Amino acid sequence: MNTKDTLIIGAGLSGLTIAQTLRVRCYGHRFLLLDKNERTGGAIRTHAEDGFIAEAGPHGYLDNCRESQDILVDIGLTTECLHAPLSRFVRYVYIAGSLRQIPQTPLAIIKSPLIRWKAKFQIFADLWKKPLQGEPTVAAWAAYRFGASLLPFVDAALTGTYAGDMDKLTIDGVMPGVRALEKKHGSVIRGLLAAKWQRNRPGRLSMPAMTSFPGGMQRLPERLTEFLRPEIDLQLNCSVENISKTEDGWQVESEKGTFQAANLVLALPVNASLALLKGIDNRIPLPDLPEARIATVVLAFAREVKLPPGFGYLIPESEGRFTLGALFSSNMFPGRAPADCSLIEVLAGGRRHPERAELDDRTLIRQALDDVKDILNISSEPIYTKVLRNSSGIPQPEQGYPDLLAWRNRLVNEQQGLFICGFGWDGIGMNDMIKTAGRVAESIMAGRKDSGQETSVKGVYF
């Protein structure tokens, strides 16, 4: 039987980060990373063809997370990074049948002419409204605290982040930090001001930059994998069938044999973790978490098509469009398309319309192209098209999600040597994955239980 100090199930970004941290900071620690797929990286997948580079998964991450920056230094990728600052690359929202440039901060949105003066004054009613009880949806919470006029912008932000439904996503799941400030101070505005005063950060808020690599986001997991020894540190094409607690730690049964270790890390998306944990604890409050699936339609146009400046646009559900929005990929990062070509990645599906992501390629391309031509006033036909589908759905923090996190934390506290992280457990962003995975690795090295994610207020960017 193969025995290690730590077994890590899942070679996505979370598992790779834990392996990298143990490798660098805990010399001699014997770990093994197991994954059912033939490649590492999980949801991160780049498509390169005929000079075009597009993403089936995340298109980048913000450079405002110290843990993510530390990883880049460790693996020598800092000089390869490409940056698209949010302060210079605008984003649009499609409202009332046209594209409107949208500011990147809540305060700037309030100041902008996008919102009527009467609606602006309604926002300050937040100062006198008691916190809603229970687990309100984001739509109900935002309308109550700030007025219904902001809902299209809320919808756009959640579309760009979760591909979610604001009438199902809960504020406690999506923004627990803001919710905690609201409950503590009785107002979101007062809570944010108090938090800013406590941090002692006067002055103008700096904007982060979107980060990627010349060859696409897949470069990050590929580089992390280069440091792992096949069959010794990493087992691919190795599906895990069962996990169980033993006197000395944990046992993992897989199609490539049985492994034992003192520590077991489930670095998997929420639902994949739950499938393995059902045999460990029968108190799971939810059988699974809803997911949103997206299809990416890649459209490239010849030189005569000029895109608006910026990242792209998002579309609220109220506009009744087929697509969720689009990214102007050739604007964001150099080298995404041959010279004098424009590349657009159009998103379809999501929580509200999962059936659209399942349409055949020809139908998806036609429908997406109709939207893009109308919205951007394009008459030319594309010179390149491609549909990208990702097997990983986006976990949706809807009703019951806080209870699921509380159960996870109790289970980890009860079961010595068990650690649970990954896509959807403490967020869905790449920075969320890296930060949580680093914390788990620290706990393993210190021989302590995972203390859980600290609730913090995250910036909202469109």
C-alpha positions in Angstrom: 0.0 0.0 0.0 1.3 3.4 -1.0 1.7 5.7 2.1 2.2 9.4 2.1 2.1 12.3 4.5 -0.7 14.1 2.6 -3.0 13.0 -0.2 -4.6 15.7 -2.3 -7.6 14.8 -4.4 -8.0 17.2 -7.3 -5.3 18.8 -9.5 -7.1 22.0 -10.2 -5.7 25.3 -9.0 -6.4 24.6 -5.4 -4.7 21.2 -5.3 -1.7 22.5 -7.3 -1.3 25.5 -5.0 -1.3 23.2 -1.9 1.3 20.9 -3.6 3.5 23.8 -4.5 3.4 25.3 -1.0 4.2 22.0 0.6 7.0 21.4 -1.9 8.7 24.8 -1.3 8.1 25.3 2.4 8.0 21.8 3.9 11.1 20.0 2.6 10.7 16.2 2.8 6.9 16.3 3.1 5.6 13.4 1.1 2.5 14.3 -0.8 0.6 12.8 -3.7 -1.9 14.7 -6.0 -4.6 12.5 -7.6 -6.9 13.6 -10.4 -9.3 11.7 -12.7 -8.4 13.8 -15.7 -5.5 13.4 -18.1 -4.4 17.0 -17.5 -4.1 19.4 -14.5 -5.8 22.7 -14.1 -9.5 21.8 -13.6 -11.7 24.5 -15.0 -8.7 26.5 -16.4 -8.5 25.6 -20.1 -7.1 27.6 -23.0 -7.9 27.0 -26.7 -5.3 28.0 -29.2 -5.9 27.6 -33.0 -5.0 29.4 -36.2 -3.4 32.3 -34.3 -6.5 32.8 -32.0 -6.3 32.3 -28.2 -9.6 31.9 -26.2 -10.6 30.6 -22.8 -13.0 27.9 -22.0 -12.6 28.8 -18.3 -11.5 31.9 -16.4 -10.0 34.7 -18.6 -7.8 36.0 -15.8 -7.6 37.2 -12.3 -7.1 40.4 -10.4 -3.6 41.3 -9.2 -4.8 42.5 -5.8 -4.2 39.3 -3.9 -0.8 38.9 -2.1 -1.0 35.1 -2.0 -1.5 34.9 -5.8 1.5 37.2 -6.3 3.6 35.1 -4.0 2.9 32.0 -6.0 3.9 33.7 -9.2 7.2 34.6 -7.6 7.7 31.0 -6.4 7.3 29.5 -9.8 9.0 32.3 -11.8 6.0 33.6 -13.8 6.1 37.3 -12.8 7.9 38.3 -15.9 5.4 36.6 -18.2 2.3 38.3 -16.8 0.1 40.4 -19.0 -1.9 43.2 -17.2 -5.1 45.0 -18.3 -5.8 47.7 -15.6 -9.4 48.2 -14.8 -8.7 51.9 -14.5 -8.0 52.0 -18.3 -10.1 49.2 -19.7 -13.8 50.2 -19.5 -16.7 47.8 -19.4 -20.2 48.4 -20.8 -23.6 47.3 -19.8 -26.4 46.8 -22.4 -29.4 48.7 -21.1 -32.5 50.0 -22.9 -31.2 48.7 -26.2 -27.7 50.3 -26.2 -24.3 50.0 -24.7 -23.6 52.3 -21.8 -20.1 52.7 -20.3 -20.3 51.6 -16.7 -18.0 52.8 -13.9 -16.0 50.2 -12.0 -16.9 51.2 -8.4 -20.3 51.4 -6.6 -19.6 55.1 -5.7 -18.8 56.0 -9.3 -22.0 54.2 -10.5 -24.0 56.3 -8.1 -22.4 59.5 -9.4 -22.9 58.6 -13.0 -25.9 59.7 -15.2 -26.9 56.1 -15.6 -29.1 56.4 -12.5 -31.8 59.0 -12.0 -31.5 61.6 -9.2 -34.5 60.2 -7.4 -33.0 56.8 -7.4 -29.7 58.1 -6.1 -31.4 59.6 -3.1 -33.1 56.3 -2.4 -29.7 54.7 -2.0 -29.1 56.6 1.2 -32.2 55.1 2.8 -29.8 52.3 3.6 -28.7 54.4 6.6 -32.0 53.9 8.3 -33.2 50.5 7.2 -32.8 47.5 9.6 -31.1 44.4 8.2 -33.4 41.9 6.5 -33.8 38.7 8.4 -33.2 35.2 7.1 -31.4 34.5 3.9 -32.7 37.0 1.3 -31.8 36.8 -2.3 -29.4 39.3 -3.8 -32.3 40.9 -5.7 -34.6 41.3 -2.7 -31.7 42.5 -0.5 -30.4 45.1 -3.1 -33.9 46.4 -3.8 -34.7 46.8 -0.1 -31.5 48.5 0.8 -30.8 50.6 -2.2 -33.8 50.7 -4.5 -35.0 48.7 -7.5 -33.2 51.1 -9.9 -29.9 49.5 -9.2 -31.1 45.9 -10.0 -29.9 45.9 -13.7 -26.4 46.7 -12.5 -26.6 44.1 -9.8 -27.8 41.6 -12.4 -24.9 42.6 -14.7 -22.3 42.1 -12.0 -23.6 38.7 -11.0 -23.8 37.7 -14.7 -20.2 38.5 -15.1 -19.1 36.7 -12.0 -21.4 33.7 -11.4 -23.5 33.6 -14.6 -26.1 33.5 -11.9 -29.7 34.5 -11.2 -30.0 37.3 -8.7 -33.4 36.0 -7.7 -31.8 32.8 -6.5 -28.3 33.8 -5.3 -28.4 34.9 -1.7 -26.6 37.9 -0.3 -25.2 35.8 2.6 -23.6 33.5 0.1 -22.4 36.0 -2.5 -21.2 38.8 -0.2 -20.8 37.5 3.4 -18.4 40.3 4.3 -20.9 43.0 3.3 -23.7 41.2 5.0 -21.7 41.0 8.2 -21.0 44.7 8.1 -24.7 45.4 7.6 -25.7 43.3 10.6 -23.0 44.8 12.8 -23.5 48.4 12.0 -27.2 48.4 10.9 -26.3 49.8 7.5 -24.0 48.9 4.6 -22.9 52.4 4.1 -22.0 52.9 7.8 -20.3 49.5 7.8 -18.1 50.3 4.8 -17.1 53.6 6.3 -16.3 52.0 9.6 -14.2 49.3 7.9 -12.3 51.9 5.9 -11.6 54.0 9.0 -10.4 50.9 10.9 -8.0 50.0 8.0 -6.8 53.6 8.1 -6.6 53.9 4.3 -7.5 57.4 3.4 -7.4 58.7 -0.1 -8.5 57.3 -3.4 -9.1 53.7 -3.9 -6.6 52.1 -6.4 -8.0 49.8 -9.1 -6.5 46.4 -9.7 -5.6 44.9 -13.1 -6.7 41.8 -14.9 -3.8 39.4 -15.2 -3.2 36.6 -17.8 -0.3 35.2 -19.8 0.8 35.3 -23.5 -0.4 31.8 -24.1 -3.5 32.1 -22.0 -4.5 31.1 -18.5 -3.5 27.5 -18.9 0.1 28.6 -18.5 -0.4 28.9 -14.8 -1.4 25.2 -14.0 1.1 24.0 -16.6 3.9 25.8 -14.8 2.8 24.5 -11.4 2.7 21.0 -12.8 6.3 21.2 -14.1 7.6 20.9 -10.6 5.7 17.6 -9.9 7.2 14.2 -10.5 4.8 11.9 -12.4 3.6 8.9 -10.4 5.5 10.1 -7.3 3.9 13.5 -6.6 1.2 13.4 -9.3 -1.2 10.6 -10.5 -3.4 11.6 -13.5 -6.2 9.5 -15.0 -6.8 8.3 -11.4 -10.4 8.4 -10.4 -11.0 8.2 -6.7 -13.8 5.7 -5.7 -13.9 6.0 -1.9 -12.4 7.7 1.1 -12.4 6.4 4.6 -11.0 7.2 8.1 -8.4 4.8 9.6 -6.7 4.6 13.0 -3.6 6.3 11.5 -5.3 8.8 9.2 -7.1 8.4 5.9 -7.4 5.8 3.2 -8.2 6.5 -0.5 -9.3 3.8 -2.9 -8.7 4.6 -6.5 -8.6 2.9 -9.9 -4.8 2.9 -9.6 -4.7 1.3 -6.1 -5.1 2.2 -2.5 -3.3 5.1 -0.8 -2.9 6.1 2.9 -1.8 9.3 4.6 -2.1 11.2 7.8 -3.8 14.1 6.0 -6.4 14.1 3.3 -7.3 17.2 1.2 -10.4 17.3 -0.9 -9.4 20.1 -3.4 -12.5 19.6 -5.5 -15.6 21.6 -6.7 -18.3 21.5 -4.0 -20.4 18.8 -5.6 -17.5 16.4 -6.3 -16.5 16.8 -2.7 -20.0 16.1 -1.4 -20.1 12.9 -3.4 -17.1 11.5 -1.5 -18.1 12.9 1.9 -21.5 11.2 2.0 -19.8 8.1 3.4 -18.0 10.1 6.1 -20.9 12.2 7.5 -24.6 11.9 6.9 -25.5 15.3 8.2 -24.9 17.1 4.9 -27.5 19.9 4.8 -27.7 20.0 1.0 -27.4 17.0 -1.4 -25.7 19.3 -3.9 -25.2 22.9 -5.0 -26.8 24.2 -8.1 -24.4 25.0 -10.9 -24.4 27.4 -13.9 -23.0 26.1 -17.2 -21.7 28.4 -19.9 -20.8 27.9 -23.5 -18.3 30.3 -25.0 -18.8 31.3 -28.7 -15.5 32.6 -30.2 -16.0 35.0 -33.1 -13.1 36.6 -35.0 -13.5 39.4 -37.6 -11.2 40.9 -40.2 -9.6 44.3 -39.9 -12.6 46.4 -41.0 -14.5 45.5 -37.8 -13.4 47.8 -35.0 -14.4 47.0 -31.4 -15.3 49.6 -28.8 -12.4 50.2 -26.4 -12.5 48.2 -23.2 -13.1 44.7 -21.8 -16.5 44.0 -23.2 -20.1 44.2 -22.1 -22.7 42.5 -19.9 -26.4 42.1 -20.5 -29.1 42.1 -17.7 -31.8 39.5 -18.1 -34.4 42.3 -18.5 -33.0 43.1 -21.9 -34.3 39.7 -23.3 -31.1 38.9 -25.2 -29.9 35.4 -26.1 -26.4 35.9 -24.7 -25.0 37.0 -21.3 -22.4 39.3 -22.6 -19.1 39.4 -24.5 -15.4 39.9 -23.9 -13.3 41.9 -26.4 -10.4 39.5 -26.1 -8.1 41.2 -28.6 -8.5 44.5 -26.7 -7.6 42.9 -23.3 -4.3 41.2 -24.0 -1.9 41.3 -26.9 -1.5 38.2 -29.1 -5.1 36.9 -28.7 -5.6 37.2 -32.5 -3.5 37.8 -35.6 -2.6 41.3 -36.5 -5.5 43.5 -37.7 -8.1 40.9 -36.5 -10.7 41.4 -33.7 -11.6 38.5 -31.4 -14.8 38.4 -29.3 -15.7 35.7 -26.8 -19.5 35.6 -26.3 -21.1 33.8 -23.3 -24.4 31.9 -23.4 -26.3 29.8 -21.0 -25.9 30.4 -17.2 -28.2 29.6 -14.4 -31.3 31.1 -16.0 -30.9 29.5 -19.4 -29.0 26.2 -19.0 -30.6 24.8 -22.2 -28.8 27.4 -24.3 -25.4 26.1 -23.4 -26.5 22.6 -24.6 -27.5 23.8 -28.1 -25.5 22.4 -31.0 -22.5 24.4 -32.2 -24.2 25.7 -35.4 -27.2 27.1 -33.5 -25.1 28.6 -30.8 -22.9 30.4 -33.3 -25.8 31.7 -35.3 -27.7 33.0 -32.2 -24.6 34.6 -30.6 -23.6 36.2 -33.9 -27.1 37.7 -34.3 -26.7 39.3 -30.9 -23.2 40.6 -31.5 -24.0 42.0 -34.9 -27.0 43.9 -33.6 -25.4 45.2 -30.4 -22.1 46.2 -32.0 -23.6 47.2 -35.4 -21.4 44.7 -37.3 -22.4 43.7 -40.8 -19.4 41.5 -41.7 -19.3 37.7 -41.3 -16.7 36.2 -39.0 -13.5 34.7 -40.4 -13.3 32.2 -37.5 -15.8 30.6 -35.2 -15.5 28.1 -32.4 -17.7 26.9 -29.5 -15.9 26.1 -26.3 -17.6 24.0 -23.5 -16.3 23.4 -20.0 -17.2 20.3 -18.1 -17.0 22.4 -14.9 -20.1 24.3 -13.9 -20.0 27.4 -11.7 -21.2 26.6 -8.1 -24.1 28.9 -7.1 -24.3 30.1 -3.5 -28.0 30.0 -3.2 -30.4 29.1 -0.4 -28.6 26.9 2.2 -25.1 27.7 1.1 -24.1 29.3 4.5 -25.4 26.1 6.3 -23.2 24.0 3.9 -20.1 26.0 4.8 -20.9 25.7 8.5 -21.3 22.0 8.1 -17.9 21.8 6.3 -16.2 23.7 9.0 -17.7 21.5 11.7 -16.7 18.3 9.9 -13.1 19.5 9.4 -12.9 20.4 13.1 -14.2 17.0 14.1 -12.1 14.9 11.7 -8.4 15.1 12.4 -6.3 15.4 9.2 -9.3 16.3 6.9 -9.2 19.5 4.8 -11.8 20.6 2.3 -11.3 23.4 -0.2 -11.7 24.0 -3.9 -14.0 25.6 -6.5 -17.1 27.0 -4.8 -16.2 26.4 -1.1 -14.8 29.8 -0.3 -15.6 31.6 -3.5 -15.2 31.0 -7.2 -12.4 33.3 -8.2 -8.8 32.2 -8.8 -7.6 34.5 -6.0 -10.2 32.8 -3.7 -8.8 29.4 -4.7 -5.1 30.3 -4.2 -5.7 32.1 -0.9 -7.7 29.3 0.7 -5.4 26.6 -0.6 -2.4 28.5 0.9 -4.2 28.6 4.3 -4.9 24.9 4.1 -1.2 24.2 3.3 -0.2 26.3 6.3 -2.5 24.3 8.6 -1.0 21.0 7.3 2.5 22.2 7.9 1.7 23.4 11.4 -0.2 20.2 12.2 -3.4 22.0 13.1 -7.0 22.0 11.9 -8.1 24.5 9.3 -9.4 27.6 11.0 -11.8 28.4 8.1 -12.0 31.4 5.8 -12.1 34.8 7.4 -15.1 36.9 6.2 -13.9 39.9 4.3 -15.3 42.6 2.0 -14.4 42.0 -1.6 -14.5 44.7 -4.2 -17.2 44.5 -6.9 -15.9 45.0 -10.4 -17.8 44.8 -13.7 
